[in-house]
Amino acid sequence: MNLGEMRKQVLFQFNNDTDPADDYEYMPHINDYINAGYDLLMYAYKEEPAPKLTHDLEIPDLPDWSHRGIVDYATYLIYRNGSSARQSRGQEYLRNFYEVQQRLRETGPGTKGPKHFHNIPDTPETRFPIGFTVASDPLDRW
């Protein structure tokens, strides 16, 4: 999905429950909202900043299935600028964005897991607090 198609999809998702007059208030910011979502997903995928999308035919450097997350994030950013009812409608789009973001973290070429605490050995002494014993039989602790 290119930038122009993403912009149309954001307007389609947002126009399902608003007046057409509201479109003009958010039109100048839609590209910024799309680029904000792209930047967050790119960092989750490759841990590097995303180049700004400026032309309608530019395509994000992410897997095709994740482009929907960019659209959902931009739609959420539009919904957050309204009443509490409008903000609650935007939460579904934010939840969808977080699901895409988590999936990108799991499948991305970047490093997996935390970058710190990698020198701590994985032994029972480090996994369990002092005084806690690991029973080989689950009934031993009773």
C-alpha positions in Angstrom: 0.0 0.0 0.0 1.5 3.3 -1.0 1.1 6.7 0.7 -1.8 7.8 -1.4 -3.7 4.6 -0.7 -3.0 4.8 3.0 -4.3 8.4 3.1 -7.5 7.3 1.3 -7.9 4.4 3.8 -7.5 6.7 6.8 -10.2 9.0 5.5 -12.4 6.0 4.7 -12.1 4.7 8.3 -12.6 8.1 9.8 -15.5 9.1 7.6 -17.6 6.2 8.7 -19.0 8.2 11.6 -18.2 11.9 11.2 -19.4 14.9 9.2 -17.6 15.7 6.0 -16.8 19.1 7.4 -14.5 17.5 9.9 -12.2 16.2 7.2 -10.8 19.6 6.4 -9.6 20.1 10.0 -7.4 16.9 9.8 -6.4 16.8 6.2 -3.1 18.8 6.6 -2.0 16.4 9.3 -2.8 13.0 7.8 0.6 12.6 6.2 2.3 13.5 9.6 0.1 10.9 11.3 1.0 8.2 8.7 4.7 9.0 9.0 4.5 8.8 12.8 3.0 5.3 12.6 5.5 4.3 10.0 8.4 5.5 12.2 7.1 3.5 15.2 6.6 0.3 13.2 10.0 0.7 11.5 11.7 1.0 14.8 9.9 -2.1 16.0 11.0 -4.0 12.9 14.5 -2.8 12.2 15.3 -0.6 15.2 16.2 2.3 12.9 14.3 5.5 12.1 12.0 5.4 9.0 12.5 7.8 6.1 9.7 10.2 5.7 7.1 9.3 3.1 6.4 12.4 1.0 5.1 11.3 -2.4 1.9 9.4 -3.0 3.6 6.5 -4.8 6.2 5.8 -2.0 5.8 2.5 -0.3 6.9 1.8 3.3 9.9 -0.5 3.7 7.9 -3.0 5.8 6.1 -6.2 5.0 2.9 -5.7 3.1 0.7 -7.1 5.9 2.0 -4.4 8.3 0.8 -1.4 6.2 -2.6 -1.7 7.8 -1.0 -0.9 11.2 0.2 2.4 9.8 -3.3 3.3 8.7 -4.8 2.2 12.0 -2.3 4.4 13.9 -3.1 7.4 11.8 -6.8 6.8 12.3 -6.3 6.6 16.1 -4.4 9.9 16.1 -7.4 11.6 14.4 -9.8 10.1 16.9 -7.8 11.1 19.9 -8.5 14.7 19.2 -12.2 14.5 19.9 -14.8 13.9 22.5 -14.6 10.9 24.9 -16.9 8.9 22.7 -14.7 9.6 19.7 -11.6 8.7 21.7 -13.1 5.4 22.8 -13.8 4.5 19.1 -10.2 5.1 18.4 -9.0 2.6 21.0 -9.8 -0.3 18.6 -7.5 1.2 16.0 -4.7 1.6 18.6 -5.1 -2.0 19.7 -4.8 -3.2 16.1 -1.7 -1.1 15.7 -0.1 -2.6 18.8 -0.8 -6.1 17.5 1.0 -5.3 14.3 3.8 -3.7 16.2 4.3 -6.8 18.4 4.2 -9.1 15.4 6.9 -7.0 13.7 9.1 -7.2 16.8 8.8 -11.0 16.7 9.5 -11.4 13.0 11.9 -8.5 12.3 15.5 -8.9 11.4 16.6 -6.9 14.4 17.7 -8.3 17.7 15.2 -10.3 19.7 14.6 -9.6 23.4 16.1 -7.1 25.7 19.6 -5.8 25.0 20.6 -5.6 28.6 21.1 -8.3 31.3 22.7 -10.6 28.7 25.6 -11.5 31.0 23.5 -12.9 33.8 23.7 -16.7 33.9 20.4 -18.6 33.7 20.5 -20.8 36.8 17.9 -21.6 39.4 19.6 -19.2 41.8 19.1 -16.2 39.5 15.5 -17.2 38.5 14.1 -17.7 42.0 14.3 -15.6 45.1 16.5 -16.7 48.1 14.8 -19.3 50.2 12.6 -20.5 47.3 13.2 -24.2 46.4 12.2 -25.9 43.2 10.4 -29.1 43.8 10.8 -31.9 41.3 7.4 -33.3 42.2 4.5 -30.7 42.3 3.1 -32.4 45.3 6.3 -32.0 47.4 5.5 -28.4 48.2 2.3 -29.4 50.1 
